[in-house]
Amino acid sequence: MRDDGFARNLQGPGPGQGACPMGCAPLRGTLRDMGALASPLSRRDDRPDIAQHLPQILLRTTPDWRVACLERTAHIPSGYTYLAQLMGHDMGSSVPADSVPYARTEGDVGPARRYNLIDNPLTLETVYGPGPAMLTHVYDPETCLFRLTPGARLARLYARAAGASSDPDPRPIRAIYDERNRDSLMLHELTVAWMQFHNRLARALTAGGQEPFRAYVLARVHAVRCWHGILAGDLLPRFLHPQIAALDGDTLPGCWALDETTLLHGLCRAFHALPLAAYDLGRSGLHNLGTLLKRGYAPSEAETDWRIDWPLFFGASPSAPLTGISASVAPELRAPVTAAAVIALDSRSAAEAGSLRPGNDPIRAAIAALPGDWPARIAPARLAEDFAAAHPEAPIRIDAEGLEWGPLYQFLMVEAQLHGRRGGFGPLGSALLRGSVLGSIRRVVLAPETEATAGLPRPATMLELITLARQ
């Protein structure tokens, strides 16, 4: 544990996550406290001589194909789209290594290609950042609370004007740490719900006699515990294949825990299948996805005028917008930039990072470790044949080589289309998701629970947390 009591990551695998013979269990480094140091993403692909095949089934998505896919897979309430995105942001922010200075360890071999700006995955670093001492536009430095109006659903907006003690600034400032969490109105509201939840916890601790910074530390640790519970108990069950969900989480094969590069560029990109072309927000009506996405740094129309009906989005109300993992993406994924451009960027960044592909030995090992006859059923040639038989209306024909040496996320999306249950991943996607998320959670070091935090609320679902945070 760091001296300040904050969460960090251990450098090695946790119980049940022994080193995989293929070297695919993620390690944060070999030096003490590596979890708090730089995290360059190493190159992992053992067959760089085989060029990455483009994910044509995703690049050629059409409205008709998207509809056909969703008719089969749309069973997951759309709130989980954005909870999954928040989880992805908390796992990492991968950027070219030459775009940021970073410290190397003595054991580093060769130059890194990508760098993860999130040093401690799954510690809510995407919400908290480095804390109140370093982010005084996000926190009140005296109370150590997030700068939020109680009950507000969006981050506070600051717009400076010319005055005796200030300079004019045409760019408004949001009191939010990770600007990615303003990607959409849905993600923005989810992020602020966590900030409100923290403030609620911290105020209760302060009222009980804790000093502001100590209350901040205790509240953050408690919030991270709740985060892990919501990921394991609320989010993952929506996406896991029943055979993988039934396995003992403490004894999963170590090779199901992906290295950081492949987790960010291979697995998480499969969630791009989830956004819908349009959403019924409840009282705010039906809106195209493009109008819900961020435009620059000024307040968007969505942030100004609309709000999300979260009971509807998480399936507690009838007629919830439903989605699922499939071999397609919404054409409106990132208007005015096309969905094809987003997928092409995903493919290029995965190739540049050296993200593992299905043909690489570590992913072959992960497939071989699947239960029953799944290794044979999802072999690239069998998967391509079964996909063609099940979907003669697909915009292109998928071949075995394209699946084997294309990006991992394409393989997982095709597998989900054929073998996922109720909108979730197929067996391999489920195994990699569960192994990687539980592995990351195990590596998080948290201070022991204290008497002061024992009575704090522990929402079991994201909807419960939102409801509590807005009271």
Secondary structure as UniProt FT lines:
FT   TURN            3..4
FT   STRAND          8..9
FT   TURN            15..16
FT   TURN            21..22
FT   TURN            32..33
FT   HELIX           34..36
FT   STRAND          40..41
FT   TURN            48..49
FT   HELIX           56..59
FT   HELIX           63..73
FT   STRAND          76..77
FT   HELIX           79..91
FT   STRAND          94..96
FT   HELIX           97..99
FT   TURN            106..107
FT   STRAND          114..116
FT   TURN            121..122
FT   HELIX           125..128
FT   TURN            129..130
FT   TURN            132..134
FT   TURN            136..138
FT   TURN            141..143
FT   TURN            150..151
FT   STRAND          157..158
FT   TURN            164..165
FT   STRAND          173..174
FT   HELIX           179..182
FT   HELIX           185..207
FT   TURN            208..209
FT   HELIX           212..230
FT   HELIX           231..235
FT   HELIX           236..239
FT   HELIX           242..245
FT   HELIX           249..251
FT   HELIX           254..256
FT   HELIX           260..262
FT   HELIX           263..267
FT   HELIX           268..273
FT   STRAND          278..280
FT   TURN            283..284
FT   STRAND          286..288
FT   HELIX           289..292
FT   HELIX           301..305
FT   HELIX           310..313
FT   TURN            314..315
FT   TURN            318..319
FT   STRAND          322..323
FT   TURN            331..334
FT   HELIX           339..353
FT   TURN            358..359
FT   HELIX           361..368
FT   TURN            372..373
FT   HELIX           374..377
FT   HELIX           380..390
FT   TURN            392..393
FT   HELIX           400..405
FT   HELIX           408..419
FT   TURN            422..423
FT   HELIX           427..442
FT   STRAND          444..445
FT   TURN            451..455
FT   HELIX           462..469
//
